[in-house]
Amino acid sequence: MYREDQLRALLQGKSILIAGYGREGRSAERLIQRLVPDAQYTIATQVENGKWRTECGEWRSEWPFDMVIKSPGIPNFQFSILNSQLTSLTDLFLQVYGDITIGVTGTKGKSTTASLIHHLLPGSILAGNIGIPLFDILDDLREDSIVVAELSCHQLENIHRGPHIAVLLNLFQEHLDHYENYLGYKMAKLQIALRQQADDHFFYCTDNAELADLVAQHSADIASVVHPYSINDVSVDEDTILDACPLDGEHNRSNALVACRVASLVTRQPLKTYSLKLKTFQGLHHRMEKIGVYKGITWYDDSISTIPAAAIAAVRALGRVDTLILGGFDRGIDYTPLVDFLQQNPMTNLVFVGAAGRRIHSQFSILNSQFLIEDDYTKIVPWCAAHTPQGGVVLLSPAAASYDAFKNFEHRGDFFREQILKLNN
């Protein structure tokens, strides 16, 4: 294993608590068993209000550990220990492999952008929040490896070293249930730059006002080489290259722009090198994914949309949307911008789902659309088919999380597709 001794040194001689036993918790256990098989470690299946739950179901309040490896889904405020004890798989990985890592984060677009960079850099290794735990790729790492890591705010909040190349795409209200306030969320994201070193590189999009303001406020604390970018400030050559991007929407042109600039920095090749490669990129599932034409209607799955800005971007990218499906789990996000947008750009039909959908519906002063308030997608899809005109477009872009009815946004998107496929039966 490449740099095994460095990794072992971080764990050796420590008593360890693995907090959370999902995908990353199990990956942490495999790592400990592999590198320090004699280490003392304990598993906490849950952490709440400063207490942790043993595998036997017993709750304890003492923290007699040198290190707590925290799973991303557990908020920092649930712990009653010193932050110096808190780490994560992402933190440990970056401490050893940060210099060969390109980290991508942002409220929206990070999976697509990380996948774009991976596509443009043949031989690179894609991992992280995209579904592949970072320590599951250890056997693939070599001296000349390049890791492209999608990183969530939860993964970034406890890091001690940033990636060699960091990309921060945008900031919108998200995960407010995980942080004490919106600033806490934004600062978790900014750790990707604040923890970098002088010879590292930081790309951020100035088109996003929240992000531009945050970077300006903390510019003195960022030691790396800073690369601001804007989709409104591209060269003629770059504009031609971006025309090759197969993804719809200005936000995806912006994602493609930074992906090409990162690839160019890594390989020291001109951007035009990536025009043909960019053209062959295939979009990811549940991200403005065209499901097909059924009952004379074109259906799109944008289940990844969990905030208002994502739904607005999807509608703008498609140009025509006759029926829009909104809502799901309500996390207290401000829906005013979305409601204002829809009142200025009315749909023929709107579907409101879950608590978030009902709150969105309640904010309309005038609703110039047919609408349905319904939580059951087995009823929603036939209603959309009956009310959307022939040649029209139905878009699932919920602007809300899925946890009220589904395991995750993928589950929601898959179920939506299943109901559409039944229309022709």
Secondary structure, DSSP 8 states (H G I E B T S, - for coil): -TTHHHHHHHHTT-EEEEE--SHHHHHHHHHHHHH-TT-EEEEEEEEETTEEEETTS-EE-----SEEEE-TTS-GGG--S-GGGEE-HHHHHHHHHGGGEEEEE-SSSHHHHHHHHHHHSTT-EEEETTTB-GGGGGGG--TT--EEEE--HHHHTT-SS--SEEEE----S--TTTSSSHHHHHHHHHHHHHT--TT-EEEEETTSHHHHHHHHHTGGG--SEEEEE-TTS--HHHHHHHTT--S-SHHHHHHHHHHHHHHHHHH---GGGGHHHHHT----TTSSEEEEEETTEEEEE-TT--SHHHHHHHHHHHS--SEEEEE-B------HHHHHHHHHS--SEEEEEHHHHHHHHHT-SS--SEEEE-S-HHHHHHHHHHHS-TT-EEEE--SSB-TTTSSSHHHHHHHHHHHHHGGG-
